[in-house]
Amino acid sequence: MILRWIFRNASRRASTGGHWGWWLIVASTWLLQRDRDQRSRPVVSMPIKPGQSIIVTMDERDEATR
């Protein structure tokens, strides 16, 4: 939420002819948002029927696998 606010305000300042440093803030907040969004996405998404079981294991890199 705070990253979106910073991104929005920095984008506005950079696009209106502000200091070039605002573009660095825009790029860094965009990268942080992208990384955060990718980490919160599920690795596998599938429908599960009643009575069906799924085994989830973790590999050495702490990533979920089927």
C-alpha positions as a Python dict, from the first residue, in 0.01 Angstrom:
ca = {
    (1, 'M'): (0, 0, 0),
    (2, 'I'): (276, 246, 91),
    (3, 'L'): (474, 137, -215),
    (4, 'R'): (181, 225, -441),
    (5, 'W'): (153, 568, -279),
    (6, 'I'): (526, 634, -320),
    (7, 'F'): (517, 505, -679),
    (8, 'R'): (220, 722, -770),
    (9, 'N'): (362, 1040, -617),
    (10, 'A'): (712, 984, -754),
    (11, 'S'): (568, 913, -1101),
    (12, 'R'): (375, 1237, -1093),
    (13, 'R'): (679, 1439, -986),
    (14, 'A'): (909, 1270, -1240),
    (15, 'S'): (668, 1313, -1531),
    (16, 'T'): (613, 1684, -1461),
    (17, 'G'): (980, 1766, -1511),
    (18, 'G'): (1110, 1711, -1161),
    (19, 'H'): (1458, 1603, -1065),
    (20, 'W'): (1590, 1290, -1242),
    (21, 'G'): (1618, 1121, -902),
    (22, 'W'): (1242, 1074, -899),
    (23, 'W'): (1282, 828, -1188),
    (24, 'L'): (1512, 620, -966),
    (25, 'I'): (1246, 613, -696),
    (26, 'V'): (983, 516, -953),
    (27, 'A'): (1198, 230, -1085),
    (28, 'S'): (1292, 101, -740),
    (29, 'T'): (934, 102, -607),
    (30, 'W'): (815, -72, -924),
    (31, 'L'): (1076, -345, -875),
    (32, 'L'): (983, -386, -508),
    (33, 'Q'): (613, -412, -593),
    (34, 'R'): (684, -666, -866),
    (35, 'D'): (898, -880, -636),
    (36, 'R'): (640, -866, -358),
    (37, 'D'): (358, -963, -594),
    (38, 'Q'): (553, -1257, -738),
    (39, 'R'): (635, -1393, -393),
    (40, 'S'): (272, -1390, -282),
    (41, 'R'): (143, -1578, -588),
    (42, 'P'): (73, -1949, -548),
    (43, 'V'): (317, -2184, -717),
    (44, 'V'): (39, -2423, -817),
    (45, 'S'): (-331, -2352, -845),
    (46, 'M'): (-580, -2624, -928),
    (47, 'P'): (-935, -2722, -835),
    (48, 'I'): (-969, -2990, -568),
    (49, 'K'): (-1269, -3221, -560),
    (50, 'P'): (-1419, -3350, -234),
    (51, 'G'): (-1224, -3650, -108),
    (52, 'Q'): (-920, -3573, -321),
    (53, 'S'): (-588, -3532, -141),
    (54, 'I'): (-284, -3329, -239),
    (55, 'I'): (66, -3373, -98),
    (56, 'V'): (271, -3055, -74),
    (57, 'T'): (646, -3069, -12),
    (58, 'M'): (913, -2802, 17),
    (59, 'D'): (1238, -2820, -175),
    (60, 'E'): (1574, -2685, -58),
    (61, 'R'): (1500, -2334, -186),
    (62, 'D'): (1179, -2311, 25),
    (63, 'E'): (955, -2328, -280),
    (64, 'A'): (640, -2537, -273),
    (65, 'T'): (623, -2828, -517),
    (66, 'R'): (361, -3090, -600),
}
